[in-house]
Amino acid sequence: MVKGPHNFKMRYNQNSRVLIIDDDEGVVKIMSRIVQTMGLEADYAYDLKTGLAIINRETESGRSAGSGYDLVLLDVNLPDGNGLEIIGDILTRPLPPQIIIMTAYSDPDGAGLAIENGVWDYIQKPASTKDMRLHITRALQYQDQKKKAEGRIRFKADYILGESRAMDQCLGRAAQGARSEANVLITGETGTGKELFAKAIHENSARKDKNFIVVDCSILTENFIESVLFGHEKGAFTGAEKNRKGLVALAHGGTLFLDEVGELPESIQSSFLRVLQEHRFRPVGSEQEMSSDFRVICATNKDLEHMAREKRFRSDLLFRLNSFTLTLPPLRKRKGDVAVIAEYQLVRSCLKVKTEPKEMSPDFIEVLETYDWPGNVRELVNAVDMAVASAGNEPVIFGFHLPQGIRAKIKRASLKNECSGSGHQRVSGGPVNPPLEYKAFMERMEKEYLESLYEKTRGDIQQIMEISGISRAVLYRKLKMHGFK
């Protein structure tokens, strides 16, 4: 028997903690009273800076496996900024709190943006005490359930590298996808690792012991795509000398991964939609239908919603494919992961070419972290392979060993930035003599920066990594180089 809304008992953890961030003292008092009458602990802040400082303090104290709070009631218009701007900072923490946005202004676009960024709800003030209690109860109930579930989850993906918050968030999202049977759509630029995430979702799902079938939609010809997907009978067309199973049939019990699904020909989209709906298909040349129990994971670097609006991709097919979405960030937005990936690939590359292990110089790492990597992880991996080949038997890899094209792009960008960022004109008739060489100047500035961070965080390595975006391996190397104990 399904329980109705009146039979569903609202329970939440009485140890839950709530943080209120609002600049209206009256609102803070009212919300604090509501929270306290629910038997919960409430803290408050009147601006973003103080609110984030409280959250950071709770993280450092280790009071829980996240921010220390289970719910944040967040105003939008605050003295030092827009509350929507810190949603990402809060939600990218390990096991983050739920967020309820509270605002006196009706902003449909802001509400939509907040929901898309992962907040629990967006409420217009003033709200009744009854409504607020209901919203808080539901958010805390979900948070408690999420905490219990997270304790049982172990997502294995050793081949996906990265220590940044962005990657932690993606792995957490992938773990959710692995627990579900919903179709998954993975989006992101070329080279961000979409197939690796698809494989990881499969390997952590209930279908892990069955096939993971890859279909590269970009190389399928329109004439033979039905045969590839659905199979064919002997004699169905010229060259069909025997019966052949299609990839849909081979994926029975497992996962069908459609890579570059945006390239799926329009002529096949209709028939594939039916297969997705009914899990039944007919091989080319056959009169009999077959069934296949498969799960679909798709990947694309295209904007399928834009394609659907332009009638180049069926909107009903897109609706079926994106039951669960995962967007992978480009490498330029996770700079702290560059050195981690490079070190891993350096070891692999040396083993592959059977050469002695090599070491990355600080110069090499600095060059890597300067570049934007438009080709993302794939480009970085290839660059490290080429650097190893260029170094030959030399034991240390320098920036000079990287492909000339990459070095040239970095230098052009550097000179353009210097020209555009400087208000001074170069004096003609003689060379410029700076007080320090560029490298010495950068080393001094880096040391001062690290000293400031070290003092501010009291030597907390994890916090230094989060603030600076520097990976653990690189951070330890830089601290050692600058004489930190």
Residue, then its C-alpha position, 0 to 999 in steps of 0.5 A: m500500500v502506498k502511503g499518502p501525504h498524511n501518512f508520511k511522517m516527517r522525521y529529521n535528525q535532531n542533531s542537525r545544524v542550520l546556518i542563517i545568512d541574512d542582513d536583516e536582523g529581524v529576519v535572522k531573529i524570526m528564522s532562529r526562533i523557528v529553527q530553535t522551536m524545531g529542536l535544532e541548533a541555529d547560527y547566523a551571519y549578516d554578510l557573505k564573508t562572515g558566513l563563509a568564514i563560519i562554514n570554513r571554521e566548521t570544516e577545519s574543526g572536523r565536526s562533520a564530514g562536510s561544512g558542519y551544517d546540514l542546511v544554509l538559509l541564504d539571502v540573495n541581496l547582502p551587503d558584500g555581494n549576491g548570495l547566489e555567487i557563493i552557492g558553488d563554494i558551499l556545494t563543492r565541499p565534501l557532503p555539502p549542506q542543503i541550501i534554501i534561498m530566501t529573498a524578498y524579490s521575485d526573480p524567475d531567472g535567479a530562481g531558475l539559476a539557483i535550482e540549476n546550481g543545486v539548491w534545495d529551494y528558492i523561497q520568496k519572503p515573507a513566508s509563513t512559519k508553517d511553510m518555513r518549517l515544512h521547507i526546513t523539515r523536508a530539506l533536513q530529512y533529505q540531508d539525513q538520508k543522503k548522509k546515511a547513503e553516502g556512508r555506504i557508497r564507495f565509488k571506484a575510479d582509480y583511472i580518473l585523476g584529480e584532487s580539485r573540488a570540481m572533480d570531487q563534485c563530478l565523482g559524487r555526481a557520477a556515484q549517484g548515476a551509478r546507483s540509478e538505472a536512469n539514462v545518463l547524458i555526459t556533456g563536456e568539451t573534447g578531451t575532458g574524459k567523458e568515456l572514462f566517466a561513462k565506464a566508471i558509472h558502468e563499473n560501479s553499477a549493478r550491471k558491472d559484470k555485463n558488457f560495456i558496449v561503445v558506439d562511436c556515432s561520429i564514424l557510423t555511416e548512415n547506410f549501415i548504422e541500423s545494421v551496426l546497432f540492430g544487427h542483420e540477417k544473412g542476405a539482408f543486403t550485399g555483403a551480409e554473408k551471415n547473421r550478425k548481432g548488433l551492438v544493442a543485442l550485445a549490450h543485453g544486461g549491460t550498458l550501451f555507451l553512445d559516444e558523440v550522440g549529437e552525431l547520430p543521423e536524423s534518419i535513425q533517431s526515430s527508430f532508436l527512440r522506439v528502442l529506448q522506450e520499448h527495449r525491442f528492435r528488429p534486425v535488418g532483414s528480419e521479420q522477428e523482433m528481439s528484446s534487449d535489457f540495456r542501459v544507455i549512457c551518452a556523451t557529447n560536446k555539442d549543445l543538444e538543446h540548441m540542436a533540438r530547437e533547430k530541429r537537428f536533434r529530436s527533442d523527444l529523444l533528448f528527453r529520453l537520453n538526459s534523465f540524469t546529466l553530468t557535466l565535466p569541467p574543462l581542464r582550464k577550470r581545474k588547474g590544480d589537477v594538471a600536475v597530478i595528471a602529468e605526473y601519472q602520465l609521466v610514469r606511464s609514458c616512461l614505462k611504455v617507452k622502456t626508459e628510466p623514470k624521469e622527474m618533472s622540473p619546477d619549470f616544466i610544471e609552471v609551463l603546464e599550469t600556464y597553458d589553457w589546454p584547449g584539448n583538455v586532458r587528452e592534449l595534456v597526456n599527448a604533450v607529456d608523451m611527446a616531452v618524454a620522447s623529446a627528453g630521450n635519456e635525459p633524467v629531468i623533463f623541462g618546459f623546453h621538452l614540450p611541443q614547440g606549438i604549445r610553448a609558442k602559444i604560451k609565449r604569445a599569450s604571455l607577451k600579449n598580457e604583458c603589453s595589455g596589462s602595462g600602462h608603460q611604454r618601452v623606452s626606445g634606444g636601449p634595453v630594459n633592465p629590470p631589478l631582478e631576472y624574471k625567474a628570480f622575481m617570480e620565485r620571490m613572489e611565489k614564496e611571499y604568496l605561500e608564506s601568506l597562505y601558510e600563516k593564514t591557514r596555520g599550515d593547513i595543507q588541505q586549506i592551502m590547496e583549496i585556496s590556491g588551486i595547487s595540487r598536493a604534489v606540486l604544493y609539497r614540492k614548492l614548500k620544500m623548494h622555499g624552505f618551509k618545514 
